[in-house]
Amino acid sequence: MRLSIVIPTKNEEKLLPRLLGSIRNQSLQDVEIIVADAESTDRTREIAASFGVRIVEGGMPGPGRNRGAAVATADTIVFFDADVFLPRSTFLENLLAEMQRREADIATCRVYAAEGKLVDHVMHGAYNVFTIATERILPHAPGFCLFVRREVHERIKGFDEDVVFAEDHEYVRRAVKRGYRFAILRDSIIHVSVRRLEKEGRATLAAKYIYGECAMLAYGPFKHRMPFSYEFDHRPKKETESN
């Protein structure tokens, strides 16, 4: 296998088929897909099985990624969230080639709002500008699209499961501190859902991220206690409230 794809899930029956379908349509097919599922009560596991992927027991995003990576067999792992999809059939091939060409050990790419309002595209564009500008001094890598050499993941002991907020940024910064090379890949762009912006509110979510960034710089990563409310369960709100 050239690539192991790990996807942490919890009740993702709505969006998981779109991601798995876009992976199935890739020019690079020498891949294995691992869904680390956190006890979904909808059709997530059934859908994953219908695509022939491997299913392991998951948890919150960081622990779920670790459990998926623990059974990965390829030299390179890519972590996706269920609410992204690959818009071009050469997405994986292009980014893996660029990662190798730039001799990166850990990498991400630019992001694009798959749907939503003009403000969503502006916010994602601003994020791209900021992360590229700070690429060498303050790495940012969203967990919904993160490439890493398996050897690096193992040597830094994976995601710190005590970190409960921005565990993805902490992960990549810890790798960089260990001397590994980070890159924001330019050859392709990933499409991501704006469901969290719509659910929490754009201003509210932006304020959370800005506060979290400042607090991490001042005090270090958030461990054990989440600073904000966070839901990993993506069932419809009415169904969640009934349980």
C-alpha positions as CSV (number, residue, x, y, z in Angstrom):
1,M,0.0,0.0,0.0
2,R,1.3,3.5,-0.9
3,L,-1.2,5.2,1.4
4,S,-3.4,4.5,4.5
5,I,-6.4,6.7,4.9
6,V,-7.8,7.1,8.4
7,I,-11.3,8.6,9.1
8,P,-12.6,9.1,12.6
9,T,-16.4,9.0,12.6
10,K,-19.5,9.2,14.8
11,N,-22.9,9.2,13.1
12,E,-21.7,10.3,9.7
13,E,-24.2,8.5,7.5
14,K,-25.0,11.8,5.7
15,L,-21.5,12.8,4.5
16,L,-19.3,9.7,4.7
17,P,-20.6,8.3,1.3
18,R,-19.5,11.5,-0.4
19,L,-15.9,11.2,0.9
20,L,-15.6,7.5,0.3
21,G,-17.0,8.0,-3.2
22,S,-14.4,10.6,-4.0
23,I,-11.6,8.3,-2.7
24,R,-12.9,5.5,-4.8
25,N,-12.7,7.8,-7.9
26,Q,-9.0,8.7,-7.3
27,S,-6.3,7.9,-9.9
28,L,-4.2,6.6,-7.0
29,Q,-5.9,3.3,-5.9
30,D,-3.0,1.7,-4.0
31,V,-4.6,2.7,-0.7
32,E,-6.3,1.2,2.3
33,I,-9.2,3.0,4.1
34,I,-9.7,2.7,7.8
35,V,-12.8,4.1,9.6
36,A,-12.3,4.5,13.3
37,D,-15.9,4.7,14.5
38,A,-17.0,6.0,17.9
39,E,-20.1,3.8,18.4
40,S,-22.3,5.3,15.8
41,T,-26.0,4.6,16.2
42,D,-26.9,5.4,12.6
43,R,-25.8,3.7,9.3
44,T,-22.2,4.9,9.4
45,R,-20.7,1.4,9.9
46,E,-23.1,-0.1,7.3
47,I,-22.0,2.5,4.8
48,A,-18.3,2.0,5.5
49,A,-18.7,-1.8,5.1
50,S,-20.5,-1.3,1.8
51,F,-17.4,0.5,0.5
52,G,-15.2,-2.4,1.7
53,V,-13.2,-0.4,4.2
54,R,-11.7,-1.6,7.5
55,I,-13.6,-0.6,10.6
56,V,-12.0,-0.3,14.0
57,E,-13.2,1.1,17.3
58,G,-12.7,4.8,17.6
59,G,-13.3,7.6,20.0
60,M,-12.9,11.3,20.0
61,P,-11.0,12.6,16.9
62,G,-7.5,12.3,18.4
63,P,-7.9,8.9,19.9
64,G,-9.8,7.7,16.9
65,R,-6.9,8.8,14.6
66,N,-4.5,6.9,16.8
67,R,-6.5,3.8,16.7
68,G,-6.8,3.9,13.0
69,A,-3.1,4.6,12.5
70,A,-2.3,1.7,14.8
71,V,-3.5,-0.8,12.2
72,A,-2.2,1.2,9.1
73,T,0.2,-0.6,6.9
74,A,1.4,2.0,4.4
75,D,4.5,4.2,4.8
76,T,2.3,7.3,4.6
77,I,-0.9,8.0,6.5
78,V,-3.5,10.6,5.6
79,F,-6.2,11.7,8.2
80,F,-9.5,12.9,6.8
81,D,-12.7,13.9,8.6
82,A,-16.0,12.6,7.2
83,D,-17.2,16.1,6.1
84,V,-14.5,16.7,3.5
85,F,-14.2,15.4,-0.1
86,L,-11.6,15.3,-2.8
87,P,-12.8,17.4,-5.8
88,R,-10.2,16.1,-8.3
89,S,-9.4,12.5,-9.2
90,T,-5.7,13.4,-9.0
91,F,-5.9,14.9,-5.5
92,L,-4.1,12.1,-3.6
93,E,-1.6,11.4,-6.4
94,N,-0.7,15.1,-6.7
95,L,-0.3,15.8,-3.0
96,L,1.7,12.6,-2.3
97,A,4.0,13.4,-5.1
98,E,4.4,17.0,-3.9
99,M,5.1,15.8,-0.4
100,Q,7.8,13.5,-1.6
101,R,9.3,16.2,-3.9
102,R,9.4,18.7,-1.1
103,E,10.8,16.1,1.3
104,A,8.0,16.8,3.8
105,D,7.5,14.5,6.8
106,I,4.1,16.0,7.7
107,A,1.8,18.1,5.6
108,T,-1.6,19.6,4.9
109,C,-3.1,21.6,2.0
110,R,-5.2,24.6,1.3
111,V,-8.9,24.5,2.1
112,Y,-12.1,25.5,0.3
113,A,-15.6,25.9,1.5
114,A,-17.6,23.3,-0.4
115,E,-20.8,25.2,0.0
116,G,-22.2,28.1,2.0
117,K,-22.2,31.9,1.7
118,L,-19.7,34.4,0.4
119,V,-18.4,35.0,3.9
120,D,-17.5,31.3,4.2
121,H,-15.3,31.5,1.1
122,V,-13.7,34.7,2.5
123,M,-13.1,33.1,5.9
124,H,-11.5,30.0,4.3
125,G,-9.4,32.2,2.0
126,A,-8.2,34.2,5.0
127,Y,-7.3,31.0,6.8
128,N,-5.2,29.9,3.8
129,V,-3.4,33.2,3.7
130,F,-2.7,33.1,7.4
131,T,-1.5,29.5,7.5
132,I,0.8,29.9,4.5
133,A,2.3,33.1,5.9
134,T,3.0,31.3,9.2
135,E,4.0,28.0,7.7
136,R,7.6,28.1,8.8
137,I,7.2,29.8,12.2
138,L,3.9,28.6,13.5
139,P,2.6,25.5,11.7
140,H,-1.2,24.9,11.4
141,A,-2.5,21.6,10.1
142,P,-6.3,20.8,10.4
143,G,-7.0,17.2,11.4
144,F,-9.5,16.9,8.5
145,C,-6.6,16.8,6.0
146,L,-3.3,15.8,7.4
147,F,-0.5,13.7,5.7
148,V,2.2,12.2,7.7
149,R,4.9,9.5,7.3
150,R,3.9,6.6,9.5
151,E,7.4,6.5,11.0
152,V,7.0,10.1,12.2
153,H,3.6,9.4,13.7
154,E,5.0,6.5,15.6
155,R,8.1,8.4,16.8
156,I,6.1,11.3,18.2
157,K,3.7,8.7,19.7
158,G,0.7,9.9,17.8
159,F,-1.9,12.5,18.9
160,D,-1.7,13.4,22.5
161,E,-5.0,12.0,23.9
162,D,-4.9,14.4,26.8
163,V,-5.2,17.4,24.4
164,V,-8.9,18.1,24.0
165,F,-8.8,21.2,21.8
166,A,-6.7,21.9,18.6
167,E,-5.0,18.5,19.1
168,D,-4.2,18.6,15.3
169,H,-2.1,21.8,15.7
170,E,-0.4,20.5,18.8
171,Y,0.5,17.3,16.9
172,V,2.2,19.0,14.0
173,R,4.0,21.5,16.2
174,R,5.3,18.7,18.3
175,A,6.6,17.0,15.2
176,V,8.3,20.1,14.0
177,K,10.0,20.5,17.4
178,R,11.4,17.0,16.9
179,G,13.0,18.2,13.7
180,Y,10.6,16.9,11.1
181,R,9.8,19.0,8.0
182,F,6.3,20.5,7.7
183,A,4.7,21.8,4.5
184,I,1.5,23.2,3.2
185,L,1.0,21.5,-0.1
186,R,-0.1,23.7,-3.1
187,D,-0.9,21.2,-5.9
188,S,-4.5,20.5,-4.8
189,I,-7.1,22.0,-2.5
190,I,-9.5,20.1,-0.3
191,H,-13.2,20.8,-0.1
192,V,-14.7,21.0,3.4
193,S,-18.3,21.3,4.7
194,V,-19.3,24.5,6.5
195,R,-21.7,22.6,8.8
196,R,-19.9,23.7,11.9
197,L,-20.0,27.4,10.9
198,E,-23.7,27.1,10.3
199,K,-24.3,25.2,13.5
200,E,-22.3,27.4,15.9
201,G,-22.4,30.7,14.1
202,R,-19.6,32.2,12.1
203,A,-18.7,34.9,14.5
204,T,-18.9,32.6,17.5
205,L,-16.7,30.0,15.9
206,A,-14.1,32.5,14.7
207,A,-13.9,34.0,18.2
208,K,-13.3,30.5,19.7
209,Y,-10.5,29.8,17.3
210,I,-8.9,33.2,17.9
211,Y,-9.1,32.7,21.7
212,G,-7.8,29.2,21.4
213,E,-4.9,30.3,19.3
214,C,-3.9,33.0,21.8
215,A,-4.4,30.8,24.8
216,M,-2.2,28.0,23.3
217,L,0.6,30.4,22.6
218,A,0.4,31.9,26.1
219,Y,-0.2,28.8,28.2
220,G,0.3,25.7,26.0
221,P,-2.3,23.1,24.7
222,F,-5.6,22.6,26.4
223,K,-5.4,19.3,28.3
224,H,-8.2,17.2,29.9
225,R,-10.8,19.9,29.9
226,M,-12.4,21.3,26.8
227,P,-12.5,25.1,26.9
228,F,-15.7,25.2,24.8
229,S,-18.7,23.1,24.1
230,Y,-17.9,20.5,21.4
231,E,-20.0,17.9,19.7
232,F,-18.5,15.0,17.8
233,D,-21.9,13.4,17.3
234,H,-23.4,14.4,14.0
235,R,-26.9,13.1,14.3
236,P,-29.7,15.5,13.5
237,K,-30.3,17.8,16.5
238,K,-33.9,16.5,17.2
239,E,-32.6,12.9,17.3
240,T,-29.8,13.8,19.7
241,E,-32.2,15.7,22.0
242,S,-34.5,12.7,22.2
243,N,-31.8,10.4,23.6
